[in-house]
Amino acid sequence: MNGIGIRRYGGIEELTEIRIPTKKLGPDDLLVSIKASGVNPVDWKVREGLLQADFPFELPLVLGWDAAGKVSAVGESVKHFQIGDDVFFRPELVREGTYADEIVVHANLVAPMPDGLTYAEAASLPLVGLTVWQALVEVGQVQTGEKVLILGGSGGIGSMAIQVAKALGAHVTTTTSSKNMDYVRELGADEVLAYDKGTIHTTTKFSFMLDTLGGESYGEALKLMERKGKVATIISERDAKRPAYVDTLEKEMGLSVMYVFTRPDGKNMNHIRNLVEARKVRPFLTEMYPLTVEGVRKAHSSSQTGRVRGKIVLVNN
Ligand SMILES: NC(=O)c1ccc[n+]([C@@H]2O[C@H](COP(=O)([O-])OP(=O)(O)OC[C@H]3O[C@@H](n4cnc5c(N)ncnc54)[C@H](OP(=O)(O)O)[C@@H]3O)[C@@H](O)[C@H]2O)c1
């Protein structure tokens, strides 16, 4: 495969063209010609070597784990896909990433692309879609009418979470800065708390929270939870340090707190596809760059500001 990635960990100057062998097509695999690749914070965290302890990748590696493209070869046992199908997926976190021309991926991780979406729009959805589905449905079991708090509603995860929570019938409150209040309302948020106007405050009490921020933002938000509520957090200690008081507060409030790390899953991808086709979720792609070394550098610089609204996607020309 020809792609963009790294030969050693470091800053954006380490991004370079990489050629590594495409994995051999197994009986249950698809070969996909990649048309667009989503950009997520995990991409630059891997590039900087921050995840080496958990993911000891062999270098060089091609970055990116979010894609849409066209099936160009099919393993002999694959039943539900054909050459020429448009698909979207989040592959396993392996060294053969999606900032590339092609990838071999297990057919169980893939779903048909939602009708009416461009490749770029479709590539913006898999990783955030899976994370949100697993946090809200599998862990949170969010119900109609439930009061849900989503931290960081304007980011990639937050933009998806607001829409999925609304599709599940929840009453959605989210945090963002003043400049993004209209944006999160347009996505469906019922109540918006601007974190840049002082301590977040509301009389609403929440039975479920999705934490996409960690640190003090998480600690502050815990105080808005109902006793014995549920929390799904996607932030680990390596992403943001937990304030010392958080463990005690979680215990005192009897909260059930689960850490979620995105699992690639074709069945879940089909749930996302259904939500898009039912017009309950719309893509929220805000930045597009070409899949070139320069394009990836711009995309990573933007993602690392922590200020991106919606999603960044790289497009293969
Ligand atoms: N565990 C997992 O499997 C998993 C999966 C996906 C992502 N993650 C992690 O989850 C985090 C979020 O991911 P993402 O893709 O959503 O990131 P992102 O798109 O880069 O998030 C950027 C957004 O965060 C908002 N934000 C920043 N500080 C905030 C604050 N204090 N309060 C409210 N909003 C704030 C920004 O809005 P303003 O400009 O208005 O501040 C911006 O719109 C990252 O650390 C990522 O690595 C983990």
The ligand as a Tripos MOL2 file, in Angstrom:
@<TRIPOS>MOLECULE
LIG
   48    52     1     0     0
SMALL
NO_CHARGES

@<TRIPOS>ATOM
      1 N1        -11.6590    6.0050   23.9360 N.am      1 LIG1
      2 C1        -11.9220    6.0550   22.6310 C.2       1 LIG1
      3 O1        -12.1630    5.0400   21.9840 O.2       1 LIG1
      4 C2        -11.9540    7.3850   21.9240 C.ar      1 LIG1
      5 C3        -12.5740    7.4750   20.6660 C.ar      1 LIG1
      6 C4        -12.6150    8.7150   20.0390 C.ar      1 LIG1
      7 C5        -12.0600    9.8400   20.6500 C.ar      1 LIG1
      8 N2        -11.4420    9.6900   21.8600 N.ar      1 LIG1
      9 C6        -10.8510   10.8700   22.5320 C.3       1 LIG1
     10 O2        -11.9350   11.7290   22.8750 O.3       1 LIG1
     11 C7        -11.5160   13.0780   22.7990 C.3       1 LIG1
     12 C8        -12.5060   13.8490   21.9390 C.3       1 LIG1
     13 O3        -12.4260   13.3860   20.6070 O.3       1 LIG1
     14 P1        -13.0340   14.2480   19.4180 P.3       1 LIG1
     15 O4        -12.8020   13.5080   18.1630 O.co2     1 LIG1
     16 O5        -14.4100   14.6780   19.7520 O.co2     1 LIG1
     17 O6        -12.0650   15.5260   19.5040 O.3       1 LIG1
     18 P2        -12.1640   16.8930   18.7150 P.3       1 LIG1
     19 O7        -13.1180   16.7880   17.5870 O.co2     1 LIG1
     20 O8        -10.7800   17.3250   18.4310 O.co2     1 LIG1
     21 O9        -12.7910   17.9020   19.8380 O.3       1 LIG1
     22 C9        -12.6810   19.2630   19.6110 C.3       1 LIG1
     23 C10       -13.8510   19.9650   20.2700 C.3       1 LIG1
     24 O10       -13.7190   19.9140   21.6900 O.3       1 LIG1
     25 C11       -14.3530   21.0780   22.2250 C.3       1 LIG1
     26 N3        -13.8290   21.3930   23.5390 N.ar      1 LIG1
     27 C12       -12.5370   21.5580   23.8860 C.ar      1 LIG1
     28 N4        -12.4480   21.8590   25.2210 N.ar      1 LIG1
     29 C13       -13.7290   21.8830   25.6860 C.ar      1 LIG1
     30 C14       -14.3030   22.1190   26.9790 C.ar      1 LIG1
     31 N5        -13.5500   22.3770   28.0470 N.pl3     1 LIG1
     32 N6        -15.6490   22.0200   27.1070 N.ar      1 LIG1
     33 C15       -16.4480   21.7300   26.0360 C.ar      1 LIG1
     34 N7        -15.9440   21.5070   24.7860 N.ar      1 LIG1
     35 C16       -14.6070   21.5840   24.6260 C.ar      1 LIG1
     36 C17       -13.9920   22.1560   21.2230 C.3       1 LIG1
     37 O11       -14.9980   23.1560   21.2560 O.3       1 LIG1
     38 P3        -14.6070   24.6850   21.6210 P.3       1 LIG1
     39 O12       -13.7150   25.1570   20.5110 O.co2     1 LIG1
     40 O13       -15.9380   25.3280   21.6770 O.co2     1 LIG1
     41 O14       -13.8850   24.6100   22.9370 O.co2     1 LIG1
     42 C18       -13.9480   21.4180   19.8780 C.3       1 LIG1
     43 O15       -15.1130   21.6300   19.1010 O.3       1 LIG1
     44 C19       -10.0750   13.0500   22.2880 C.3       1 LIG1
     45 O16        -9.1990   13.1160   23.3860 O.3       1 LIG1
     46 C20        -9.9600   11.6820   21.6370 C.3       1 LIG1
     47 O17        -8.6450   11.1740   21.6040 O.3       1 LIG1
     48 C21       -11.3760    8.5030   22.5130 C.ar      1 LIG1
@<TRIPOS>BOND
     1     1     2 1
     2     2     3 2
     3     2     4 1
     4     4     5 ar
     5     4    48 ar
     6     5     6 ar
     7     6     7 ar
     8     7     8 ar
     9     8     9 1
    10     8    48 ar
    11     9    10 1
    12     9    46 1
    13    10    11 1
    14    11    12 1
    15    11    44 1
    16    12    13 1
    17    13    14 1
    18    14    15 2
    19    14    16 1
    20    14    17 1
    21    17    18 1
    22    18    19 2
    23    18    20 1
    24    18    21 1
    25    21    22 1
    26    22    23 1
    27    23    24 1
    28    23    42 1
    29    24    25 1
    30    25    26 1
    31    25    36 1
    32    26    27 ar
    33    26    35 ar
    34    27    28 ar
    35    28    29 ar
    36    29    30 ar
    37    29    35 ar
    38    30    31 1
    39    30    32 ar
    40    32    33 ar
    41    33    34 ar
    42    34    35 ar
    43    36    37 1
    44    36    42 1
    45    37    38 1
    46    38    39 2
    47    38    40 1
    48    38    41 1
    49    42    43 1
    50    44    45 1
    51    44    46 1
    52    46    47 1
@<TRIPOS>SUBSTRUCTURE
     1 LIG1         1 GROUP 0 **** ****
